[in-house]
Amino acid sequence: MEAPKKEVTPVRLAVIGGGAKAAALSARSYALNHTVGDRPILIDIYEAVAEGANWSGGSGYTSGHQTLCTPIERDLGYPYVSEPEGVKRILFERFSWSAYLIDQSSRVHLDWVEGGRRPPTHADFAKYLTWAIKHSEAEVIKGRVVGLVESSGKWKINYRPVILKKSESLVYGHAKKSAESYDGVVVTGPGPASRVKVSRAGSFVFDGQTMWSKLDQVRVALDQVPPKDPDMPIVIIGAGGTAAAILAWLAANGQRSRNFIVISTQPAFYTRGDSVFENKLFNSRATWLSLPPKVRAEFSDRLNRGVVWNSVMGELSGIQRINFHYGRATQITGAKANARVSYLDAYDRSIGVDASVVFDAIGFDGWWWLKLLSKNSLSKFGGREALEANEVMGDDLAFNPSVWKLPPLHAPLQSSQIGPGYQSLMSLGSMASCILDAYLTPSDL
């Protein structure tokens, strides 16, 4: 007579945000649960809008029509190495980009290959993410997370559930606490756009997060050329990927001949290509860890912050009148028919530039999730400054217990010291492996 099997308590993780990282984690948890170990890893995704929303074109951050810059072969399971064979097979057969296309129809995959394997649009990528999450065993909880609360060595999630979809917007209910307790939390997503202070210039000012859902208003503002100065420039604040995407949209929508000023602490757009030499570092862990922390930070910044892919730069090549002003924008004020951008130059002098329209693209707050913690929780580890120090993050992309006195919190966006590809789409499979494999025991493998 067989001895009864011992009941195993599953690992339960909460992922905040239903984008690419959530999809990769969901795919890997499915593969692990169906191949190795007896202790399942359960994923709950807390998503405020919809799976893949930030890529869809309906929720800001993009129009959805832009082309994905990261090669799509770097999909949810990439790079498919150093895996137990069964995990690798499930990831590729069930969750790869090719599997997604074939699931639509064999003709879709055929057309993609014979059409030259063209990069998908952001909206197409959003559909892929949605498909992958739905084909996994992850549970999606629709709601806006408003707090992370420590409870008996685990996490509880405070969130406002979606209670109604009213026209184009969602209505959220009162905050409630999650029914489940979580062994760990994974925070994902770019966070809200960082914004320069604006005073009385609303109809002429747009930001890199919300402008994509206000394109009709953008077109109206662009058509209102100040009669006294028809050559008044369009001002872009910032010189990273968001700024370049905005300029590319403007160039493609009849504004190519306008006068542009870019205000930034970069003197130009820094380009990013698909280099075989850089790519080797994304999945060569030993080589990466042999580099000193300063070099790792410089390399990650070079590829992930304030850089523009060559494919986007090609769309900007036809813009003739564009000038860079070195400085840090401090305020945007409005007049009757235009706006004025104030900035501090390299010598801390205050400079003002009149603008017909302003696009604020200074970036996003990658530490947005700290606002979900209580003051008491923040006091346990010293806040952001303590977490920005070198060697405070482990191989599982969670902050080390020597500094972090709370349950495990995995923060891929802050993981540049561990690997250069976990912040972006470059190594989604490796990112998921780092986080989930830490919850396996030796007997699972």
LUMROTI-987412 format. One record per residue (C-alpha): residue in three letters; x, y, z. Coordinates in pm, whole numbers, padded with zeros to 5 digits, always signed. Layout:
<recs>
ALAXYZ...
</recs>
This chain:
<recs>
MET+00000+00000+00000GLU+00143+00336-00104ALA+00198+00595+00165PRO-00030+00896+00121LYS+00137+01187-00052LYS+00224+01475+00174GLU+00025+01784+00092VAL+00254+02050-00049THR+00197+02420+00011PRO+00242+02606-00318VAL+00458+02912-00364ARG+00237+03209-00438LEU+00371+03524-00605ALA+00201+03854-00685VAL+00311+04034-01001ILE+00215+04400-01024GLY+00150+04486-01388GLY+00032+04265-01673GLY+00300+04335-01931ALA+00593+04146-02082LYS+00760+04052-01753ALA+00431+03920-01612ALA+00379+03715-01928ALA+00732+03569-01909LEU+00686+03479-01542SER+00348+03321-01616ALA+00493+03116-01901ARG+00785+02989-01695SER+00571+02905-01392TYR+00349+02696-01623ALA+00654+02517-01764LEU+00801+02450-01418ASN+00471+02330-01276HIS+00434+02078-01558THR+00787+01940-01547VAL+00991+01969-01228GLY+00922+01948-00858ASP+00612+01887-00653ARG+00569+02240-00521PRO+00368+02448-00769ILE+00440+02815-00821LEU+00117+03012-00850ILE+00113+03356-01012ASP-00146+03626-00945ILE-00116+03925-01178TYR-00259+04255-01056GLU-00337+04464-01363ALA-00514+04800-01352VAL-00636+04807-01714ALA-00576+04497-01928GLU-00299+04253-02013GLY-00044+04422-02240ALA-00220+04758-02193ASN+00097+04968-02207TRP+00176+04825-02553SER-00175+04823-02698GLY-00207+05189-02792GLY-00524+05232-02591SER-00371+05318-02254GLY-00089+05562-02323TYR+00286+05503-02358THR+00247+05427-02733SER+00009+05471-03023GLY+00029+05096-03080HIS+00139+05152-03441GLN+00510+05188-03366THR+00733+04897-03455LEU+00880+04692-03172CYS+01252+04768-03160THR+01368+04459-02971PRO+01396+04163-03210ILE+01082+03954-03155GLU+01291+03635-03150ARG+01382+03755-02801ASP+01041+03639-02688LEU+00902+03525-02352GLY+01130+03222-02315TYR+01448+03360-02471PRO+01733+03254-02459TYR+01619+02891-02401VAL+01953+02780-02256SER+02058+02619-01927GLU+01709+02478-01884PRO+01584+02137-01781GLU+01487+01996-02120GLY+01116+01973-02044VAL+01099+02337-01936LYS+01273+02454-02252ARG+01043+02249-02473ILE+00722+02374-02311LEU+00838+02735-02322PHE+00912+02715-02694GLU+00619+02499-02801ARG+00355+02685-02599PHE+00478+03041-02543SER+00722+03147-02816TRP+00639+03407-03079SER+00629+03132-03342ALA+00387+02930-03128TYR+00163+03235-03100LEU+00156+03292-03477ILE+00089+02924-03549ASP-00194+02927-03296GLN-00358+03207-03496SER-00325+02993-03809SER-00044+02819-03993ARG-00083+03077-04270VAL-00006+03366-04032HIS+00327+03209-03941LEU+00403+03130-04305ASP+00329+03487-04412TRP+00550+03623-04133VAL+00847+03408-04233GLU+00810+03459-04608GLY+00748+03830-04554GLY+01096+03868-04408ARG+01012+03820-04038ARG+00906+04180-03999PRO+00901+04320-03645PRO+00551+04335-03495THR+00385+04659-03397HIS+00342+04742-03031ALA-00027+04650-03062ASP+00064+04310-03208PHE+00308+04257-02922ALA+00030+04338-02674LYS-00187+04068-02832TYR+00099+03820-02795LEU+00137+03902-02425THR-00238+03870-02367TRP-00243+03534-02546ALA+00049+03401-02341ILE-00101+03501-02007LYS-00434+03343-02100HIS-00259+03021-02206SER-00074+03002-01875GLU-00229+02918-01540ALA-00178+03265-01396GLU-00476+03442-01247VAL-00536+03802-01350ILE-00688+04025-01084LYS-00822+04346-01236GLY-00749+04634-01004ARG-00512+04918-00921VAL-00259+04830-00651VAL-00243+05098-00382GLY-00036+04932-00111LEU+00199+04650-00013VAL+00155+04535+00346GLU+00374+04295+00542SER+00168+04028+00716SER+00325+03744+00917GLY+00634+03728+00699LYS+00441+03747+00373TRP+00278+04016+00160LYS-00081+04129+00140ILE-00184+04345-00155ASN-00412+04644-00107TYR-00588+04721-00433ARG-00891+04896-00576PRO-01079+04645-00791VAL-01232+04735-01126ILE-01606+04751-01064LEU-01732+04905-01387LYS-01622+04980-01740LYS-01780+05311-01827SER-01743+05412-02191GLU-01365+05439-02249SER-01269+05447-01880LEU-01260+05208-01587VAL-01416+05276-01249TYR-01234+05145-00942GLY-01397+05050-00614HIS-01283+05110-00258ALA-00951+04962-00152LYS-00956+04607-00027LYS-00695+04360+00095SER-00602+04053-00108ALA-00754+03725+00002GLU-00419+03553-00051SER-00087+03606+00122TYR+00217+03608-00104ASP+00564+03463-00057GLY+00703+03733-00284VAL+00606+04031-00498VAL+00743+04123-00841VAL+00709+04490-00936THR+00707+04563-01310GLY+00621+04846-01545PRO+00776+05187-01614GLY+00562+05373-01365PRO+00406+05712-01431ALA+00576+05973-01645SER+00802+06213-01460ARG+00673+06561-01534VAL+00808+06913-01532LYS+00596+07154-01328VAL+00325+07310-01548SER+00146+07639-01485ARG-00143+07754-01707ALA-00031+07579-02025GLY-00242+07266-02031SER-00371+07278-02389PHE-00019+07317-02532VAL+00162+07061-02313PHE+00166+06682-02347ASP+00367+06407-02182GLY+00516+06082-02307GLN+00269+05865-02122THR-00072+06015-02202MET-00022+06198-02535TRP-00087+05877-02730SER-00444+05864-02603LYS-00492+06235-02681LEU-00377+06247-03042ASP-00682+06447-03154GLN-00591+06715-02898VAL-00228+06700-03011ARG-00331+06764-03372VAL-00546+07060-03268ALA-00256+07212-03073LEU-00017+07161-03365ASP-00257+07338-03601GLN-00274+07645-03377VAL+00041+07812-03504PRO+00099+08143-03320PRO+00016+08415-03578LYS+00284+08653-03449ASP+00557+08392-03478PRO+00470+08112-03723ASP+00819+07968-03683MET+00790+07928-03305PRO+00947+07591-03224ILE+00795+07271-03100VAL+00988+07188-02782ILE+01071+06833-02676ILE+01199+06790-02320GLY+01424+06484-02300ALA+01639+06291-02549GLY+01563+05926-02483GLY+01344+05669-02653THR+01019+05842-02561ALA+01135+06175-02705ALA+01248+06004-03025ALA+00916+05818-03057ILE+00728+06148-03025LEU+00950+06311-03288ALA+00902+06013-03520TRP+00524+06047-03486LEU+00542+06422-03552ALA+00757+06365-03861ALA+00511+06106-03993ASN+00214+06335-03930GLY+00296+06642-04133GLN+00536+06821-03897ARG+00867+06729-04061SER+00937+07086-04175ARG+00863+07248-03838ASN+01128+07399-03615PHE+01222+07171-03321ILE+01419+07233-03003VAL+01521+06945-02777ILE+01605+07041-02417SER+01808+06771-02246THR+02115+06691-02041GLN+02228+06489-02344PRO+02376+06684-02636ALA+02227+06445-02894PHE+02025+06128-02938TYR+02240+05829-02849THR+02172+05538-03082ARG+02138+05168-03007GLY+02189+04894-03263ASP+02174+04515-03251SER+02545+04452-03191VAL+02679+04098-03167PHE+02943+04215-02920GLU+02696+04383-02687ASN+02450+04097-02722LYS+02703+03847-02588LEU+02692+04017-02249PHE+02317+03980-02213ASN+02337+03607-02151SER+02698+03553-02043ARG+02659+03567-01668ALA+03021+03487-01582THR+03152+03762-01810TRP+02904+04012-01669LEU+02990+03942-01307SER+03362+03974-01385LEU+03309+04343-01463PRO+03342+04603-01186PRO+03012+04760-01068LYS+03089+05095-01232VAL+03138+04935-01574ARG+02818+04730-01536ALA+02623+05046-01456GLU+02774+05232-01753PHE+02697+04945-01992SER+02337+04912-01871ASP+02279+05286-01897ARG+02432+05284-02245LEU+02178+05027-02365ASN+01871+05096-02152ARG+01854+05463-02054GLY+01831+05759-02286VAL+01905+05559-02600VAL+01724+05528-02931TRP+01721+05222-03155ASN+01862+05269-03506SER+01525+05178-03656VAL+01367+05481-03486MET+01657+05709-03579GLY+01590+05628-03943GLU+01244+05781-03906LEU+01398+06107-03781SER+01650+06149-04059GLY+01423+06372-04267ILE+01381+06636-03995GLN+01594+06929-04109ARG+01555+07187-03834ILE+01628+07042-03495ASN+01856+07193-03231PHE+01963+07060-02893HIS+01979+07294-02594TYR+02173+07150-02303GLY+01985+07194-01978ARG+01735+07066-01723ALA+01378+07191-01761THR+01233+07343-01444GLN+00892+07483-01538ILE+00641+07524-01820THR+00415+07829-01817GLY+00140+07928-02053ALA+00035+08234-02247LYS-00273+08285-02466ALA-00143+08104-02774ASN+00177+07931-02668ALA+00385+07800-02379ARG+00723+07892-02233VAL+00978+07640-02110SER+01228+07747-01845TYR+01546+07548-01797LEU+01882+07568-01623ASP+02179+07550-01858ALA+02524+07403-01790TYR+02613+07708-01579ASP+02288+07707-01378ARG+02160+08010-01564SER+01784+08025-01611ILE+01688+08030-01979GLY+01341+08065-02131VAL+01221+07929-02467ASP+00884+08010-02623ALA+00712+07706-02773SER+00407+07651-02988VAL+00364+07304-02834VAL+00561+07123-02562PHE+00615+06749-02527ASP+00749+06649-02186ALA+00945+06327-02237ILE+01193+06332-01950GLY+01124+05969-01865PHE+00950+05758-01606ASP+00989+05691-01236GLY+01123+05335-01209TRP+01100+05355-00829TRP+00727+05427-00833TRP+00652+05116-00626LEU+00821+05263-00315LYS+00506+05474-00276LEU+00313+05151-00213LEU+00503+05094+00112SER+00410+05252+00444LYS+00644+05491+00625ASN+00707+05219+00880SER+00810+04974+00607LEU+01036+05232+00441SER+01207+05302+00773LYS+01311+04936+00798PHE+01563+04962+00515GLY+01643+05332+00474GLY+01443+05405+00159ARG+01559+05444-00199GLU+01910+05564-00117ALA+01992+05239+00063LEU+01861+05031-00228GLU+02063+05219-00490ALA+02393+05112-00335ASN+02598+04841-00505GLU+02556+04477-00409VAL+02216+04512-00241MET+02038+04286-00491GLY+02069+03910-00514ASP+02073+03678-00813ASP+01695+03638-00774LEU+01651+04011-00850ALA+01528+04066-00494PHE+01694+04299-00247ASN+01928+04128-00001PRO+01794+04056+00349SER+02099+04234+00493VAL+01936+04560+00377TRP+01578+04466+00294LYS+01394+04377+00617LEU+01066+04287+00448PRO+00938+03979+00260PRO+01101+03918-00082LEU+01041+04190-00340HIS+01181+04136-00689ALA+01254+04451-00890PRO+01382+04371-01242LEU+01396+04741-01337GLN+01664+04795-01071SER+01867+04484-01161SER+02144+04632-01378GLN+02416+04505-01142ILE+02291+04146-01183GLY+02246+04152-01560PRO+02194+04410-01837GLY+01893+04245-02002TYR+01649+04205-01713GLN+01531+04566-01720SER+01410+04548-02078LEU+01275+04292-02327MET+01620+04158-02414SER+01628+03854-02180LEU+01274+03789-02060GLY+01331+03416-02020SER+01644+03467-01811MET+01467+03729-01600ALA+01186+03484-01520SER+01439+03210-01446CYS+01628+03429-01198ILE+01312+03503-01002LEU+01119+03175-01012ASP+01405+02927-00983ALA+01493+03082-00646TYR+01171+02930-00509LEU+01264+02576-00618THR+01437+02335-00382PRO+01731+02114-00487SER+01497+01816-00500ASP+01285+01998-00759LEU+01565+01993-01017
</recs>
